[in-house]
Amino acid sequence: MLRLAARAASALALASALALTLTTPALADPPQPAATDIVGVGAGATESLFNRFSTEYNASLAAAGDTTSPRLYSWDSTGTSTITTKTGATPIGRPDGSSSGIVALNITTRSTVDFARSTRGPRFSDIPTHLFVAMARDAVSWAAPAGGNAPASLTPYELRLIYGCSITNWRQIDPALPDATIVPVLATPWGALSDTSDFFLRAAAEGAPFDYGPCVRRVFQENQGADALLHDPNAIVPYSVGHYIGQAYGGHTRPGDEPGALTVRGISGIAPVDPSGPNIRPVFASGAFGRILYNVVRDAEWNATDARGAALRGIFGSTGWICRSNGGVPLTRSYGFLPLSSFACGSIVHN
């Protein structure tokens, strides 16, 4: 077993050597972007939202009669092993996940990748010339099949014991629960923890080092219930709450990217979903299991006075299209995520 820090480092190294993948509802893989377009790769949790962003943002430019501004495109995290992101670009392995997308941003230029979708903030291993631009809020909880044997809520301590394989039967949680073996599952594309699984284990560990045990089973893709292993009535798996709301309530699904029978469950008695919204409960998102979603850009390009710099700020900045109520905000909410305040959306952090 490896510690999470070691896994994160190996994931970053692996990302630079392995391919990464694609899928999406609004655009799927985009039509071939022009060399001047703004093109992104990275995290799977926000790829469906970005496919819709691309469709709507580009339509808004066309409606305004703007035929010259760079268009916005985003490549999914799963699909063909290699992608040619723009006209004239050298093919690259498809990035699958935040760190893989950030690595792609590291090792390419504006002729290939302009931004990386990220569900994590900056780390010491990231280069200091990357800017993390805040976009929305998400949360991560755990999911289990409806009608299965899992309870409605577990504590972080119970989750640590389950994923550490010290608790293996539901009756160790509560004698009233069925006498059945728990099936803890993590998503490990390309052998490394997915963004959602990595964040979940870090949050459950409450900042302490944490090893997951040999009882843990694995699926390739995160935030889905299509895998046969997740049909087991005793399975539990980390899940993006925002992505789940977009799937289950917003209907933003496609084959392989759907919750199936899974429903997200609570932590310490707090349910993550307010179905009346539907939205992520702010009290849940403000705790240890809440996370900010970012888009990562190169600082020199962000601050440039040319058309590309203006386009980056006009899309991702605090007054940009994504942060506007007549732009991306309604779409962010429709896809299950919590829009940030006007002060926070478009704000920048870096290491």
For each residue, the residues with C-beta under 8 A, 3 or more apart:
1: 211 212 213 214
2: 6 7 10 211
3: 6 7 209 210 211
4: 7 8 193 198 201 202 205 209 210
5: 8 9 209
6: 2 3 9 10
7: 2 3 4 10 11 192 193 198
8: 4 5 11 12 99 123 125 193 198
9: 5 6 12 13 125
10: 2 6 7 13 14 192
11: 7 8 14 15 97 99 100 192 193 198
12: 8 9 15 16 99 103 125
13: 9 10 16 17
14: 10 11 17 18 190 191 192
15: 11 12 18 20 95 96 97 99 100 103 104 190 192
16: 12 13 103 106 107
17: 13 14 93
18: 14 15 93 100 190
19: 81 82 93 94 96
20: 15 41 77 93 94 95 96 97 100 101 104 190
21: 76 77 78 79 80 81 94 96 189
22: 28 29 47 75 76 77 78 79 80 83 94
23: 28 47 76 77 78 79 254 256 257
24: 27 28 29 47 48 50 51 74 76 254
25: 28 48 51 52 252 253 254
26: 48 51 52 54 55
27: 24 30 31 51 54 55 73 74
28: 22 23 24 25 51 76 79
29: 22 24 75 76 79 80 83
30: 27 33 39 54 73 74 75
31: 27
32: 84 86 87
33: 30 37 39 71 73 85 86 87
34: 37 70 71 86 87
35: 86 87 88 89 111
36: 70 307 308
37: 33 34 70 71 72 73 86
38: 70 71 72 73 114 115 308 311 312 315
39: 30 33 73 74 75 85 86 112 113 114 115
40: 50 73 74 75 101 113 114 115 116 117 295
41: 20 74 75 77 83 85 94 95 100 101 104 113 116 117
42: 77 95 97 98 100 101 102 104 116 117 118 296
43: 46 47 77 97 98 101 116 117 118 119 195 293
44: 47 76 77 78 96 97 194 195 221 222 223
45: 119 138 195 196 222 223 240 242 243 293
46: 43 49 50 117 119 135 136 293 337
47: 22 23 24 43 44 50 51 74 76 77 117
48: 24 25 26 51 52 243 246 252 254 257 335
49: 46 52 53 246 331 332 335 337
50: 24 40 46 47 53 54 74 117
51: 24 25 26 27 28 47 48 54 55 74 76
52: 25 26 48 49 55 56 331 335
53: 49 50 56 57 72 74 322 328 331
54: 26 27 30 50 51 57 58 71 72 73 74
55: 26 27 51 52 58 59
56: 52 53 59 60 327 328 331
57: 53 54 60 61 71 72 315 321 327 328
58: 54 55 61 62 71 72
59: 55 56 62 63
60: 56 57 63 64 321 327
61: 57 58 64 66 69 71
62: 58 59 65 66 67
63: 59 60
64: 60 61
65: 62
66: 61 62 69
67: 62
68: 307
69: 61 66 307 311 314
70: 34 36 37 38 307 308 311
71: 33 34 37 38 54 57 58 61
72: 37 38 53 54 57 58 315
73: 27 30 33 37 38 39 40 54
74: 24 27 30 39 40 41 47 50 51 53 54 117
75: 22 29 30 39 40 41 83 85 94 95
76: 21 22 23 24 28 29 44 47 51 79 94
77: 20 21 22 23 41 42 43 44 47 94 95 96 97 100
78: 21 22 23 44 94 96 189 221 256
79: 21 22 23 28 29 76 83 94
80: 21 22 29 83 94
81: 19 21 93 94
82: 19 91 92 93 94
83: 22 29 41 75 79 80 91 92 94
84: 32 89 90 91
85: 33 39 41 75 89 92 112 113
86: 32 33 34 35 37 39 89 111 112
87: 32 33 34 35
88: 35 111
89: 35 84 85 86 92 111 112
90: 84 112
91: 82 83 84
92: 82 83 85 89 95 104 108 112 113
93: 17 18 19 20 81 82
94: 19 20 21 22 41 75 76 77 78 79 80 81 82 83
95: 15 20 41 42 75 77 92 100 101 103 104 116
96: 15 19 20 21 44 77 78 100 189 190
97: 11 15 20 42 43 44 77 100 101 189 194 195
98: 42 43 101 102 116 117 118 119 120 195
99: 8 11 12 15 102 103 120 195
100: 11 15 18 20 41 42 77 95 96 97 103 104
101: 20 40 41 42 43 95 97 98 104 105 113 116 117 118 296
102: 42 98 99 105 106 116 118 126 130 296
103: 12 15 16 95 99 100 106 107
104: 15 20 41 42 92 95 100 101 107 108 112 113 116
105: 101 102 108 113 115 116 130 296 297 298
106: 16 102 103 127 130
107: 16 103 104
108: 92 104 105 111 112 113
109: 112
110: 113 114 298 301 308
111: 35 86 88 89 108
112: 39 85 86 89 90 92 104 108 109
113: 39 40 41 85 92 101 104 105 108 110 116
114: 38 39 40 110 297 301 308 312
115: 38 39 40 105 295 296 297 312 316
116: 40 41 42 43 95 98 101 102 104 105 113 295 296
117: 40 41 42 43 46 47 50 74 98 101 293 295 296
118: 42 43 98 101 102 121 132 293 294 295 296
119: 43 45 46 98 138 195 196 199 240 291 293 294
120: 98 99 123 195 199 291 294
121: 118 132 292 294 349
122: 126 130 132 349 350 351
123: 8 120 126 351
124: 351
125: 8 9 12
126: 102 122 123 130 350 351
127: 106 130
128: 350 351
129: 298 299 300 350
130: 102 105 106 122 126 127 296 297 298 299 350
131: 296 297 298 299 302 348 349 350
132: 118 121 122 294 295 296 348 349 350
133: 294 295 296 297 302 316 317 346 347 348
134: 292 293 294 340 344 345 346 347 348 349
135: 46 292 293 294 295 316 322 323 332 340 345 346
136: 46 242 292 293 332 337 338 339 340 345
137: 242 280 285 290 291 292 293 337 338 339 340
138: 45 119 240 241 242 243 280 285 290 291 292 293 337 338
139: 240 241 242 272 280 284 285 289 290 291
140: 196 199 200 203 238 239 240 241 289 291
141: 200 238 239 241 264 265 266 267 272 284 289
142: 154 159 200 236 237 238 239 264 265 267
143: 225 236 237 238 239 244 259 262 263 264 265
144: 148 150 235 236 237 262 263 265
145: 148 150 225 230 231 232 233 235 260 261 262 263
146: 261 262 263
147: 233 261
148: 144 145 232 233 234 235 261
149: 170 177 178 180 233 234
150: 144 145 154 170 182 234 236 265
151: 154 170 173 174 177 265
152: 265 266 271
153: 265 266 267 268 269 270 271
154: 142 150 151 158 159 162 173 265 266 267
155: 158 159 267 268
156: 159 160 203 204 205 206 267 268 288
157: 160 161
158: 154 155 161 162 167 173
159: 142 154 155 156 162 163 204 267
160: 156 157 163 164 204 205 210
161: 157 158 164 166 167
162: 154 158 159 165 166 167 168 182 184 236
163: 159 160 184 186 201 204 210 212 213 216
164: 160 161 210 211 212 213
165: 162 168 184 212 213 214 215 216
166: 161 162 213
167: 158 161 162 172 173 182
168: 162 165 172 181 182 215
169: 172 179 180 181 182
170: 149 150 151 173 174 177 178 179 180 182 234
171: 174 175 177 178 179
172: 167 168 169
173: 151 154 158 167 170 177
174: 151 170 171 177
175: 171
176:
177: 149 151 170 171 173 174 180
178: 149 170 171
179: 169 170 171
180: 149 169 170 177 233 234
181: 168 169 234
182: 150 162 167 168 169 170 215 234 236
183: 217 229 232 234 235 236
184: 162 163 165 212 215 216 217 235 236 237
185: 216 217 218 219 229 230 235 236 237
186: 163 193 194 197 201 212 216 217 218 219 237 238
187: 193 194 196 197 218 219 220 221 222 223 237 238
188: 191 192 193 194 197 218 219 220
189: 21 78 96 97 192 194 220 221 222
190: 14 15 18 20 96
191: 14 188
192: 7 10 11 14 15 188 189
193: 4 7 8 11 186 187 188 197 198 201
194: 44 97 186 187 188 189 197 198 221 222
195: 43 44 45 97 98 99 119 120 198 199 222
196: 45 119 140 187 199 200 222 223 238 239 240
197: 186 187 188 193 194 200 201 222 238
198: 4 7 8 11 193 194 195 201 202
199: 119 120 140 195 196 202 203 238 291
200: 140 141 142 196 197 203 204 238 289
201: 4 163 186 193 197 198 204 205 210 212 238
202: 4 198 199 205 207 210
203: 140 156 199 200 206 288 289
204: 156 159 160 163 200 201 210
205: 4 156 160 201 202 208 209 210
206: 156 203 288
207: 202
208: 205
209: 3 4 5 205
210: 3 4 160 163 164 201 202 204 205
211: 1 2 3 164
212: 1 163 164 165 184 186 201 216
213: 1 163 164 165 166 216
214: 1 165
215: 165 168 182 184
216: 163 165 184 185 186 212 213
217: 183 184 185 186 229 235
218: 185 186 187 188
219: 185 186 187 188 222 224 227 229 230 237
220: 187 188 189 227
221: 44 78 187 189 194 224 227 256 257
222: 44 45 187 189 194 195 196 197 219 238 239 240
223: 44 45 187 196 239 240 243 244 257
224: 219 221 227 230 256 257 258 259 260
225: 143 145 230 231 258 259 260 261 262
226: 230 255 256 257 258 260
227: 219 220 221 224 230 231
228: 231
229: 183 185 217 219 232 235
230: 145 185 219 224 225 226 227 235 237 260 262
231: 145 225 227 228 235 260 261
232: 145 148 183 229 235
233: 145 147 148 149 180
234: 148 149 150 170 180 181 182 183
235: 144 145 148 183 184 185 217 229 230 231 232
236: 142 143 144 150 162 182 183 184 185 265
237: 142 143 144 184 185 186 187 219 230 262
238: 140 141 142 143 186 187 196 197 199 200 201 222
239: 140 141 142 143 196 222 223 243 244 259 262 264
240: 45 119 138 139 140 196 222 223 243 244
241: 138 139 140 141 244 245 264 272 273 280 284 285 336
242: 45 136 137 138 139 245 246 280 335 336 337 338
243: 45 48 138 223 239 240 246 247 335 336
244: 143 223 239 240 241 247 248 259 262 264 273 336
245: 241 242 248 249 250 273 277 278 279 280 335 336
246: 48 49 242 243 249 250 252 334 335 336 337
247: 243 244 250 251 252 253 257 258 259 336
248: 244 245 259 263
249: 245 246 275 278 336
250: 245 246 247 334 335 336
251: 247
252: 25 48 246 247 334 335 336
253: 25 247 257 258 259
254: 23 24 25 48 257 258
255: 226 258
256: 23 78 221 224 226
257: 23 48 221 223 224 226 247 253 254
258: 224 225 226 247 253 254 255
259: 143 224 225 239 244 247 248 253 262 263
260: 145 224 225 226 230 231
261: 145 146 147 148 225 231
262: 143 144 145 146 225 230 237 239 244 259
263: 143 144 145 146 248 259
264: 141 142 143 239 241 244 272 273
265: 141 142 143 144 150 151 152 153 154 236 271 272
266: 141 152 153 154 269 270 271 272
267: 141 142 153 154 155 156 159 270 272 284 287 289
268: 153 155 156
269: 153 266
270: 153 266 267 281 283 284 287
271: 152 153 265 266 274 281 284
272: 139 141 241 264 265 266 267 280 281 284 289
273: 241 244 245 264 278 279 280 281
274: 271 277 278 279 280 281
275: 249 278
276:
277: 245 274
278: 245 249 273 274 275 336
279: 245 273 274 333 336 338
280: 137 138 139 241 242 245 272 273 274 284 285 336 337 338
281: 270 271 272 273 274 284 285
282: 285 286 338
283: 270 286 287
284: 139 141 241 267 270 271 272 280 281 287 289 290
285: 137 138 139 241 280 281 282 289 290 338
286: 282 283 290
287: 267 270 283 284 290
288: 156 203 206
289: 139 140 141 200 203 267 272 284 285
290: 137 138 139 284 285 286 287
291: 119 120 137 138 139 140 199
292: 121 134 135 136 137 138 340
293: 43 45 46 117 118 119 134 135 136 137 138 337
294: 118 119 120 121 132 133 134 135 349
295: 40 115 116 117 118 132 133 135 316
296: 42 101 102 105 115 116 117 118 130 131 132 133
297: 105 114 115 130 131 133 301 302 312 316
298: 105 110 129 130 131 301 302
299: 129 130 131 302 303 350
300: 129 303 304
301: 110 114 297 298 304 308 309 312
302: 131 133 297 298 299 309 312 313
303: 299 300 309
304: 300 301 308 309
305: 309 310
306: 309 310
307: 36 68 69 70 310 311
308: 36 38 70 110 114 301 304 311 312
309: 301 302 303 304 305 306 312 313
310: 305 306 307 313 314
311: 38 69 70 307 308 314 315
312: 38 114 115 297 301 302 308 309 315 316 317
313: 302 309 310 316 317 320
314: 69 310 311 317 320 321
315: 38 57 72 311 312 320 321 322
316: 115 133 135 295 297 312 313 320 322 323 346
317: 133 312 313 314 320 323 346
318: 323 342 343 345 346 347
319: 323 324 346
320: 313 314 315 316 317 323 324 327 346
321: 57 60 314 315 324 327 328
322: 53 135 315 316 327 328 329 332 345 346
323: 135 316 317 318 319 320 327 328 329 340 342 345 346
324: 319 320 321 327 328 329
325: 329 330
326:
327: 56 57 60 320 321 322 323 324
328: 53 56 57 321 322 323 324 331 332
329: 322 323 324 325 332 333 339
330: 325 333 334
331: 49 52 53 56 328 334 335
332: 49 135 136 322 328 329 335 337 338 339
333: 279 329 330 336 337 338 339
334: 246 250 252 330 331
335: 48 49 52 242 243 245 246 250 252 331 332
336: 241 242 243 244 245 246 247 249 250 252 278 279 280 333
337: 46 49 136 137 138 242 246 280 293 332 333
338: 136 137 138 242 279 280 282 285 332 333
339: 136 137 329 332 333 345
340: 134 135 136 137 292 323 344 345
341: 344 345
342: 318 323 345
343: 318 347
344: 134 340 341 347
345: 134 135 136 318 322 323 339 340 341 342
346: 133 134 135 316 317 318 319 320 322 323
347: 133 134 318 343 344
348: 131 132 133 134
349: 121 122 131 132 134 294
350: 122 126 128 129 130 131 132 299
351: 122 123 124 126 128
